[in-house]
Amino acid sequence: MPSIGEFFGTWALDPWALALALLFGGLYATGVIRLRGEWPWHRTLLFGVLGLGSYLTVAFGFLGVNAESLRWAFAVKLALLLFLVPLLLALGKPVALASAAIAPGPARDRLVSWARWPMRFFGNAVVAPLVGLAFFAGLLTPIAGTIRMNGAAEAALTLAVPLLGLLLVLPITEAGARATSALIVLEILFAFIELLADAIPGILLRLSETVLDGAGVVPGIHPGWFPNPLRDQQLAGDWLWFIAEISDLPILVLMFLRFARTDKRERAQIDELSDEEMDALSQAHLRRFSSSESGAND
């Protein structure tokens, strides 16, 4: 493993990552300016410093520089770009900012229409666990070695993975989407399944006795601490397992908080009903239950 000084002292400019950060930062700043001081300053700070700052640190720092040479650096980079960076960006509430900054009209309607399908698909409680599992399962195949040692493909991942992570996390962190408490409980159940599933690729990388990506050592002069290919793969499995499990915990916390707010809102709505409205609601529920039961018997 590198020394602390070497880890924090290794930097190189990634122009594609810089372009994406400037695009995100520019769009966010435009929205803040349009609201003329009405947007919470701490949201801007979270988005710019924690969100974009973490993205540039991963892309420019040791992990980005050595992603081609080291399997564990490549795996850690992908895990942080998929799990940590999108979560920190989402703390800035970019969807809420866009909704507040863009005036109602055809342009806003088009943006909402374009964003609705991917947000619903990737934010689905069934789809989200499978996306992370399928994505990191690629590290168990020669595809990982091919992409890792191809500069253009690796750069494309640096741009695409945070976008994928945002599609997974924004439906959870943005408060605009309404859901029933029963649906949120189902989402929490699938989140626990994801917590277990995300560990599978890391465990398999750690336990395998052969190098799965089919790539050897990258040619060139390397420091003495560089691991051999098998040890490199084992370290990748250790780090991937650890980051995937730790990163799921904040999502679970957010889901529990969302459930608490939704349950409180539903109880308040029930408390506001009159006795007559409660009786009508109970009768309607009993009629639906009776009709479904009779249909099953038929």
C-alpha atoms as a printed R data frame, in Angstrom:
    type eleno elety resid chain resno       x       y       z
1   ATOM     1    CA   MET     A     1   0.000   0.000   0.000
2   ATOM     2    CA   PRO     A     2   1.199   3.554  -0.659
3   ATOM     3    CA   SER     A     3   2.344   5.812   2.134
4   ATOM     4    CA   ILE     A     4  -0.009   8.513   3.365
5   ATOM     5    CA   GLY     A     5   2.198  11.170   1.794
6   ATOM     6    CA   GLU     A     6   2.181   9.438  -1.583
7   ATOM     7    CA   PHE     A     7  -1.569   8.827  -1.471
8   ATOM     8    CA   PHE     A     8  -2.461  12.452  -0.751
9   ATOM     9    CA   GLY     A     9   0.382  13.862  -2.812
10  ATOM    10    CA   THR     A    10  -0.487  12.189  -6.120
11  ATOM    11    CA   TRP     A    11  -2.543  14.433  -8.417
12  ATOM    12    CA   ALA     A    12  -3.148  14.804 -12.158
13  ATOM    13    CA   LEU     A    13  -5.664  16.807 -14.168
14  ATOM    14    CA   ASP     A    14  -8.529  14.889 -15.774
15  ATOM    15    CA   PRO     A    15  -9.984  17.299 -18.374
16  ATOM    16    CA   TRP     A    16 -13.170  15.285 -18.908
17  ATOM    17    CA   ALA     A    17 -13.949  15.155 -15.198
18  ATOM    18    CA   LEU     A    18 -13.207  18.866 -14.935
19  ATOM    19    CA   ALA     A    19 -15.621  19.584 -17.814
20  ATOM    20    CA   LEU     A    20 -18.394  17.581 -16.135
21  ATOM    21    CA   ALA     A    21 -17.804  19.326 -12.791
22  ATOM    22    CA   LEU     A    22 -17.915  22.737 -14.466
23  ATOM    23    CA   LEU     A    23 -21.151  21.783 -16.239
24  ATOM    24    CA   PHE     A    24 -22.798  20.607 -13.012
25  ATOM    25    CA   GLY     A    25 -21.497  23.602 -11.081
26  ATOM    26    CA   GLY     A    26 -22.581  26.047 -13.772
27  ATOM    27    CA   LEU     A    27 -26.120  24.668 -13.961
28  ATOM    28    CA   TYR     A    28 -26.451  24.679 -10.184
29  ATOM    29    CA   ALA     A    29 -25.084  28.227  -9.902
30  ATOM    30    CA   THR     A    30 -27.512  29.409 -12.593
31  ATOM    31    CA   GLY     A    31 -30.417  28.053 -10.583
32  ATOM    32    CA   VAL     A    32 -29.175  29.683  -7.379
33  ATOM    33    CA   ILE     A    33 -28.746  33.045  -9.127
34  ATOM    34    CA   ARG     A    34 -32.258  32.877 -10.580
35  ATOM    35    CA   LEU     A    35 -33.734  32.420  -7.113
36  ATOM    36    CA   ARG     A    36 -31.929  35.599  -5.934
37  ATOM    37    CA   GLY     A    37 -30.974  34.562  -2.444
38  ATOM    38    CA   GLU     A    38 -34.034  32.427  -1.716
39  ATOM    39    CA   TRP     A    39 -32.114  29.131  -1.991
40  ATOM    40    CA   PRO     A    40 -30.526  27.873   1.295
41  ATOM    41    CA   TRP     A    41 -26.808  28.632   1.273
42  ATOM    42    CA   HIS     A    42 -25.925  25.386   3.022
43  ATOM    43    CA   ARG     A    43 -27.404  23.396   0.114
44  ATOM    44    CA   THR     A    44 -25.086  25.217  -2.275
45  ATOM    45    CA   LEU     A    45 -22.156  24.524   0.034
46  ATOM    46    CA   LEU     A    46 -23.001  20.831   0.260
47  ATOM    47    CA   PHE     A    47 -23.328  20.491  -3.507
48  ATOM    48    CA   GLY     A    48 -20.182  22.451  -4.367
49  ATOM    49    CA   VAL     A    49 -17.758  21.484  -1.611
50  ATOM    50    CA   LEU     A    50 -18.802  17.960  -0.650
51  ATOM    51    CA   GLY     A    51 -20.401  16.836  -3.923
52  ATOM    52    CA   LEU     A    52 -18.228  18.326  -6.647
53  ATOM    53    CA   GLY     A    53 -15.218  18.417  -4.330
54  ATOM    54    CA   SER     A    54 -15.387  14.672  -3.704
55  ATOM    55    CA   TYR     A    55 -15.836  13.997  -7.419
56  ATOM    56    CA   LEU     A    56 -12.760  16.011  -8.388
57  ATOM    57    CA   THR     A    57 -10.746  14.474  -5.548
58  ATOM    58    CA   VAL     A    58 -11.523  10.979  -6.797
59  ATOM    59    CA   ALA     A    59 -10.879  11.875 -10.456
60  ATOM    60    CA   PHE     A    60  -7.723  13.966  -9.931
61  ATOM    61    CA   GLY     A    61  -6.197  12.180  -6.945
62  ATOM    62    CA   PHE     A    62  -4.373   8.929  -6.350
63  ATOM    63    CA   LEU     A    63  -7.340   6.759  -7.329
64  ATOM    64    CA   GLY     A    64  -7.825   8.475 -10.668
65  ATOM    65    CA   VAL     A    65  -4.106   8.551 -11.472
66  ATOM    66    CA   ASN     A    66  -3.550   4.858 -10.632
67  ATOM    67    CA   ALA     A    67  -6.870   3.376 -11.774
68  ATOM    68    CA   GLU     A    68  -5.166   1.918 -14.853
69  ATOM    69    CA   SER     A    69  -2.274   0.357 -12.942
70  ATOM    70    CA   LEU     A    70  -4.032  -0.919  -9.812
71  ATOM    71    CA   ARG     A    71  -7.159  -3.040  -9.634
72  ATOM    72    CA   TRP     A    72  -7.945  -1.871  -6.119
73  ATOM    73    CA   ALA     A    73  -7.628   1.791  -7.096
74  ATOM    74    CA   PHE     A    74  -9.957   1.164 -10.057
75  ATOM    75    CA   ALA     A    75 -12.513  -0.655  -7.864
76  ATOM    76    CA   VAL     A    76 -12.422   1.990  -5.126
77  ATOM    77    CA   LYS     A    77 -12.786   4.762  -7.685
78  ATOM    78    CA   LEU     A    78 -15.874   3.150  -9.224
79  ATOM    79    CA   ALA     A    79 -17.407   2.426  -5.817
80  ATOM    80    CA   LEU     A    80 -16.959   6.020  -4.649
81  ATOM    81    CA   LEU     A    81 -18.304   7.421  -7.931
82  ATOM    82    CA   LEU     A    82 -21.393   5.205  -7.750
83  ATOM    83    CA   PHE     A    83 -22.177   5.368  -4.030
84  ATOM    84    CA   LEU     A    84 -20.514   8.304  -2.241
85  ATOM    85    CA   VAL     A    85 -20.258  11.123  -4.805
86  ATOM    86    CA   PRO     A    86 -23.948  10.965  -5.925
87  ATOM    87    CA   LEU     A    87 -25.111  10.894  -2.306
88  ATOM    88    CA   LEU     A    88 -23.085  14.021  -1.497
89  ATOM    89    CA   LEU     A    89 -24.311  15.759  -4.655
90  ATOM    90    CA   ALA     A    90 -27.890  14.862  -3.758
91  ATOM    91    CA   LEU     A    91 -27.528  16.680  -0.415
92  ATOM    92    CA   GLY     A    92 -27.648  19.891  -2.466
93  ATOM    93    CA   LYS     A    93 -31.186  19.000  -3.658
94  ATOM    94    CA   PRO     A    94 -30.512  19.679  -7.374
95  ATOM    95    CA   VAL     A    95 -33.965  18.504  -8.484
96  ATOM    96    CA   ALA     A    96 -35.714  20.784  -5.978
97  ATOM    97    CA   LEU     A    97 -33.496  23.660  -7.130
98  ATOM    98    CA   ALA     A    98 -34.366  23.040 -10.772
99  ATOM    99    CA   SER     A    99 -38.084  22.875  -9.948
100 ATOM   100    CA   ALA     A   100 -37.895  26.208  -8.128
101 ATOM   101    CA   ALA     A   101 -35.638  27.988 -10.632
102 ATOM   102    CA   ILE     A   102 -37.298  26.997 -13.921
103 ATOM   103    CA   ALA     A   103 -40.498  28.913 -14.580
104 ATOM   104    CA   PRO     A   104 -43.605  26.876 -15.498
105 ATOM   105    CA   GLY     A   105 -43.937  26.456 -19.234
106 ATOM   106    CA   PRO     A   106 -43.050  24.219 -22.200
107 ATOM   107    CA   ALA     A   107 -39.320  24.065 -21.323
108 ATOM   108    CA   ARG     A   108 -40.025  22.887 -17.798
109 ATOM   109    CA   ASP     A   109 -42.614  20.377 -19.006
110 ATOM   110    CA   ARG     A   110 -40.099  18.890 -21.451
111 ATOM   111    CA   LEU     A   111 -37.410  18.570 -18.783
112 ATOM   112    CA   VAL     A   112 -39.857  16.891 -16.422
113 ATOM   113    CA   SER     A   113 -40.942  14.513 -19.174
114 ATOM   114    CA   TRP     A   114 -37.341  13.579 -20.045
115 ATOM   115    CA   ALA     A   115 -36.374  12.991 -16.413
116 ATOM   116    CA   ARG     A   116 -39.483  11.104 -15.307
117 ATOM   117    CA   TRP     A   117 -38.814   7.740 -16.957
118 ATOM   118    CA   PRO     A   118 -35.151   7.218 -15.965
119 ATOM   119    CA   MET     A   119 -35.846   8.436 -12.408
120 ATOM   120    CA   ARG     A   120 -38.750   6.017 -12.027
121 ATOM   121    CA   PHE     A   121 -36.891   3.110 -13.618
122 ATOM   122    CA   PHE     A   122 -33.556   3.356 -11.805
123 ATOM   123    CA   GLY     A   123 -35.173   4.526  -8.558
124 ATOM   124    CA   ASN     A   124 -37.436   1.477  -8.507
125 ATOM   125    CA   ALA     A   125 -36.975  -0.606  -5.351
126 ATOM   126    CA   VAL     A   126 -36.548  -3.764  -7.443
127 ATOM   127    CA   VAL     A   127 -34.259  -2.343 -10.133
128 ATOM   128    CA   ALA     A   128 -31.837  -0.368  -7.924
129 ATOM   129    CA   PRO     A   129 -30.330  -3.389  -6.098
130 ATOM   130    CA   LEU     A   130 -29.827  -5.206  -9.398
131 ATOM   131    CA   VAL     A   131 -28.035  -2.256 -11.017
132 ATOM   132    CA   GLY     A   132 -25.272  -2.130  -8.411
133 ATOM   133    CA   LEU     A   133 -24.873  -5.915  -8.415
134 ATOM   134    CA   ALA     A   134 -24.706  -6.112 -12.226
135 ATOM   135    CA   PHE     A   135 -22.327  -3.159 -12.428
136 ATOM   136    CA   PHE     A   136 -19.735  -4.551 -10.026
137 ATOM   137    CA   ALA     A   137 -20.170  -8.091 -11.317
138 ATOM   138    CA   GLY     A   138 -18.282  -6.789 -14.345
139 ATOM   139    CA   LEU     A   139 -15.144  -6.713 -12.176
140 ATOM   140    CA   LEU     A   140 -15.309 -10.508 -12.117
141 ATOM   141    CA   THR     A   141 -14.855 -10.731 -15.902
142 ATOM   142    CA   PRO     A   142 -12.149  -9.819 -18.447
143 ATOM   143    CA   ILE     A   143 -14.285  -6.783 -19.327
144 ATOM   144    CA   ALA     A   144 -12.887  -5.061 -16.230
145 ATOM   145    CA   GLY     A   145  -9.294  -5.504 -17.398
146 ATOM   146    CA   THR     A   146 -10.095  -4.272 -20.891
147 ATOM   147    CA   ILE     A   147 -11.825  -1.119 -19.641
148 ATOM   148    CA   ARG     A   148  -9.265  -0.432 -16.912
149 ATOM   149    CA   MET     A   149  -6.363  -0.450 -19.360
150 ATOM   150    CA   ASN     A   150  -8.190   1.559 -22.031
151 ATOM   151    CA   GLY     A   151  -7.894   5.268 -21.339
152 ATOM   152    CA   ALA     A   152 -10.971   6.302 -23.331
153 ATOM   153    CA   ALA     A   153 -13.219   3.647 -21.776
154 ATOM   154    CA   GLU     A   154 -12.003   4.445 -18.268
155 ATOM   155    CA   ALA     A   155 -12.625   8.157 -18.858
156 ATOM   156    CA   ALA     A   156 -16.150   7.375 -20.070
157 ATOM   157    CA   LEU     A   157 -16.827   5.533 -16.810
158 ATOM   158    CA   THR     A   158 -15.609   8.557 -14.858
159 ATOM   159    CA   LEU     A   159 -18.342  10.590 -16.556
160 ATOM   160    CA   ALA     A   160 -21.141   8.015 -16.659
161 ATOM   161    CA   VAL     A   161 -20.937   6.343 -13.237
162 ATOM   162    CA   PRO     A   162 -21.825   9.449 -11.141
163 ATOM   163    CA   LEU     A   163 -24.819  10.062 -13.425
164 ATOM   164    CA   LEU     A   164 -25.973   6.495 -12.854
165 ATOM   165    CA   GLY     A   165 -25.518   6.942  -9.120
166 ATOM   166    CA   LEU     A   166 -27.632  10.106  -9.166
167 ATOM   167    CA   LEU     A   167 -30.453   8.235 -10.910
168 ATOM   168    CA   LEU     A   168 -30.350   5.686  -8.085
169 ATOM   169    CA   VAL     A   169 -30.179   8.086  -5.142
170 ATOM   170    CA   LEU     A   170 -32.215  11.160  -6.182
171 ATOM   171    CA   PRO     A   171 -35.629   9.420  -5.942
172 ATOM   172    CA   ILE     A   172 -34.791   8.706  -2.289
173 ATOM   173    CA   THR     A   173 -33.269  12.020  -1.254
174 ATOM   174    CA   GLU     A   174 -35.647  14.373  -3.062
175 ATOM   175    CA   ALA     A   175 -38.753  14.992  -0.961
176 ATOM   176    CA   GLY     A   176 -41.010  15.778  -3.909
177 ATOM   177    CA   ALA     A   177 -41.997  12.199  -4.610
178 ATOM   178    CA   ARG     A   178 -44.989  11.048  -2.530
179 ATOM   179    CA   ALA     A   179 -45.307   7.433  -1.484
180 ATOM   180    CA   THR     A   180 -47.374   5.469   0.998
181 ATOM   181    CA   SER     A   181 -45.800   4.103   4.163
182 ATOM   182    CA   ALA     A   182 -46.478   0.546   2.938
183 ATOM   183    CA   LEU     A   183 -44.511   1.201  -0.253
184 ATOM   184    CA   ILE     A   184 -41.615   2.699   1.700
185 ATOM   185    CA   VAL     A   185 -41.507  -0.401   3.928
186 ATOM   186    CA   LEU     A   186 -41.188  -2.488   0.749
187 ATOM   187    CA   GLU     A   187 -38.360  -0.218  -0.453
188 ATOM   188    CA   ILE     A   188 -36.581  -0.650   2.901
189 ATOM   189    CA   LEU     A   189 -36.850  -4.419   2.495
190 ATOM   190    CA   PHE     A   190 -35.239  -4.255  -0.934
191 ATOM   191    CA   ALA     A   191 -32.578  -1.905   0.467
192 ATOM   192    CA   PHE     A   192 -31.620  -4.629   2.961
193 ATOM   193    CA   ILE     A   193 -31.428  -7.083   0.068
194 ATOM   194    CA   GLU     A   194 -29.163  -4.615  -1.736
195 ATOM   195    CA   LEU     A   195 -27.003  -4.384   1.387
196 ATOM   196    CA   LEU     A   196 -26.365  -8.128   1.095
197 ATOM   197    CA   ALA     A   197 -26.140  -8.281  -2.704
198 ATOM   198    CA   ASP     A   198 -23.555  -5.490  -2.991
199 ATOM   199    CA   ALA     A   199 -21.137  -7.601  -0.961
200 ATOM   200    CA   ILE     A   200 -21.138 -10.495  -3.432
201 ATOM   201    CA   PRO     A   201 -18.683  -9.117  -6.065
202 ATOM   202    CA   GLY     A   202 -16.248  -7.978  -3.364
203 ATOM   203    CA   ILE     A   203 -16.355 -11.343  -1.605
204 ATOM   204    CA   LEU     A   204 -15.777 -13.246  -4.853
205 ATOM   205    CA   LEU     A   205 -12.840 -10.992  -5.754
206 ATOM   206    CA   ARG     A   206 -11.347 -11.562  -2.305
207 ATOM   207    CA   LEU     A   207 -11.739 -15.348  -2.274
208 ATOM   208    CA   SER     A   208 -10.746 -16.125  -5.857
209 ATOM   209    CA   GLU     A   209  -7.359 -17.813  -6.286
210 ATOM   210    CA   THR     A   210  -7.001 -16.701  -9.904
211 ATOM   211    CA   VAL     A   211  -6.859 -13.256 -11.530
212 ATOM   212    CA   LEU     A   212 -10.326 -12.804 -12.994
213 ATOM   213    CA   ASP     A   213  -9.824  -9.822 -15.297
214 ATOM   214    CA   GLY     A   214  -7.143 -11.561 -17.364
215 ATOM   215    CA   ALA     A   215  -4.784  -8.557 -17.212
216 ATOM   216    CA   GLY     A   216  -1.249  -8.666 -15.940
217 ATOM   217    CA   VAL     A   217   0.907  -5.926 -14.512
218 ATOM   218    CA   VAL     A   218   0.804  -2.654 -16.443
219 ATOM   219    CA   PRO     A   219   4.202  -2.107 -18.100
220 ATOM   220    CA   GLY     A   220   6.374   0.584 -16.592
221 ATOM   221    CA   ILE     A   221   8.372   1.414 -13.479
222 ATOM   222    CA   HIS     A   222   6.404   0.837 -10.293
223 ATOM   223    CA   PRO     A   223   7.287   1.487  -6.646
224 ATOM   224    CA   GLY     A   224   8.219  -1.403  -4.399
225 ATOM   225    CA   TRP     A   225   4.890  -1.472  -2.584
226 ATOM   226    CA   PHE     A   226   2.968  -2.372  -5.787
227 ATOM   227    CA   PRO     A   227   1.151  -5.704  -5.173
228 ATOM   228    CA   ASN     A   228   1.239  -8.661  -7.520
229 ATOM   229    CA   PRO     A   229  -1.907  -9.161  -9.663
230 ATOM   230    CA   LEU     A   230  -3.582 -11.646  -7.296
231 ATOM   231    CA   ARG     A   231  -2.922  -9.552  -4.185
232 ATOM   232    CA   ASP     A   232  -4.093  -6.500  -6.105
233 ATOM   233    CA   GLN     A   233  -7.383  -8.271  -6.864
234 ATOM   234    CA   GLN     A   234  -7.780  -9.308  -3.223
235 ATOM   235    CA   LEU     A   235  -7.333  -5.713  -2.083
236 ATOM   236    CA   ALA     A   236  -9.907  -4.630  -4.660
237 ATOM   237    CA   GLY     A   237 -12.358  -7.130  -3.174
238 ATOM   238    CA   ASP     A   238 -11.686  -5.951   0.384
239 ATOM   239    CA   TRP     A   239 -12.228  -2.289  -0.453
240 ATOM   240    CA   LEU     A   240 -15.246  -2.914  -2.688
241 ATOM   241    CA   TRP     A   241 -16.935  -4.995   0.002
242 ATOM   242    CA   PHE     A   242 -16.263  -2.378   2.668
243 ATOM   243    CA   ILE     A   243 -17.359   0.684   0.648
244 ATOM   244    CA   ALA     A   244 -20.483  -0.975  -0.774
245 ATOM   245    CA   GLU     A   245 -21.689  -1.968   2.693
246 ATOM   246    CA   ILE     A   246 -20.867   1.344   4.394
247 ATOM   247    CA   SER     A   247 -22.433   3.399   1.591
248 ATOM   248    CA   ASP     A   248 -25.767   1.588   1.905
249 ATOM   249    CA   LEU     A   249 -26.204   2.639   5.538
250 ATOM   250    CA   PRO     A   250 -26.988   6.342   4.829
251 ATOM   251    CA   ILE     A   251 -29.566   5.235   2.263
252 ATOM   252    CA   LEU     A   252 -31.270   3.086   4.879
253 ATOM   253    CA   VAL     A   253 -31.255   5.986   7.341
254 ATOM   254    CA   LEU     A   254 -32.830   8.284   4.722
255 ATOM   255    CA   MET     A   255 -35.492   5.667   4.002
256 ATOM   256    CA   PHE     A   256 -36.358   5.324   7.689
257 ATOM   257    CA   LEU     A   257 -36.634   9.110   8.001
258 ATOM   258    CA   ARG     A   258 -38.826   9.212   4.901
259 ATOM   259    CA   PHE     A   259 -41.029   6.488   6.390
260 ATOM   260    CA   ALA     A   260 -41.360   8.427   9.654
261 ATOM   261    CA   ARG     A   261 -42.425  11.604   7.810
262 ATOM   262    CA   THR     A   262 -44.883   9.738   5.601
263 ATOM   263    CA   ASP     A   263 -46.397   7.820   8.497
264 ATOM   264    CA   LYS     A   264 -46.810  11.062  10.473
265 ATOM   265    CA   ARG     A   265 -48.515  12.721   7.491
266 ATOM   266    CA   GLU     A   266 -50.876   9.779   6.975
267 ATOM   267    CA   ARG     A   267 -51.817   9.688  10.656
268 ATOM   268    CA   ALA     A   268 -52.498  13.433  10.588
269 ATOM   269    CA   GLN     A   269 -54.763  12.995   7.566
270 ATOM   270    CA   ILE     A   270 -56.698  10.232   9.331
271 ATOM   271    CA   ASP     A   271 -57.040  12.304  12.488
272 ATOM   272    CA   GLU     A   272 -58.624  15.112  10.451
273 ATOM   273    CA   LEU     A   273 -61.433  12.855   9.198
274 ATOM   274    CA   SER     A   274 -64.810  13.113  10.847
275 ATOM   275    CA   ASP     A   275 -66.596  10.080  12.278
276 ATOM   276    CA   GLU     A   276 -68.866   9.912   9.235
277 ATOM   277    CA   GLU     A   277 -65.888  10.034   6.869
278 ATOM   278    CA   MET     A   278 -64.126   7.296   8.846
279 ATOM   279    CA   ASP     A   279 -67.229   5.088   8.670
280 ATOM   280    CA   ALA     A   280 -67.511   5.660   4.916
281 ATOM   281    CA   LEU     A   281 -63.823   4.848   4.462
282 ATOM   282    CA   SER     A   282 -64.163   1.645   6.506
283 ATOM   283    CA   GLN     A   283 -67.234   0.548   4.555
284 ATOM   284    CA   ALA     A   284 -65.484   1.159   1.243
285 ATOM   285    CA   HIS     A   285 -62.501  -0.871   2.427
286 ATOM   286    CA   LEU     A   286 -64.752  -3.733   3.535
287 ATOM   287    CA   ARG     A   287 -66.592  -3.733   0.209
288 ATOM   288    CA   ARG     A   288 -63.292  -3.946  -1.720
289 ATOM   289    CA   PHE     A   289 -62.131  -6.783   0.525
290 ATOM   290    CA   SER     A   290 -65.422  -8.668   0.122
291 ATOM   291    CA   SER     A   291 -65.421  -8.300  -3.665
292 ATOM   292    CA   SER     A   292 -61.805  -9.474  -3.967
293 ATOM   293    CA   GLU     A   293 -62.526 -12.447  -1.698
294 ATOM   294    CA   SER     A   294 -65.583 -13.457  -3.672
295 ATOM   295    CA   GLY     A   295 -63.644 -13.140  -6.919
296 ATOM   296    CA   ALA     A   296 -60.951 -15.457  -5.563
297 ATOM   297    CA   ASN     A   297 -63.554 -18.041  -4.520
298 ATOM   298    CA   ASP     A   298 -65.117 -17.982  -7.980
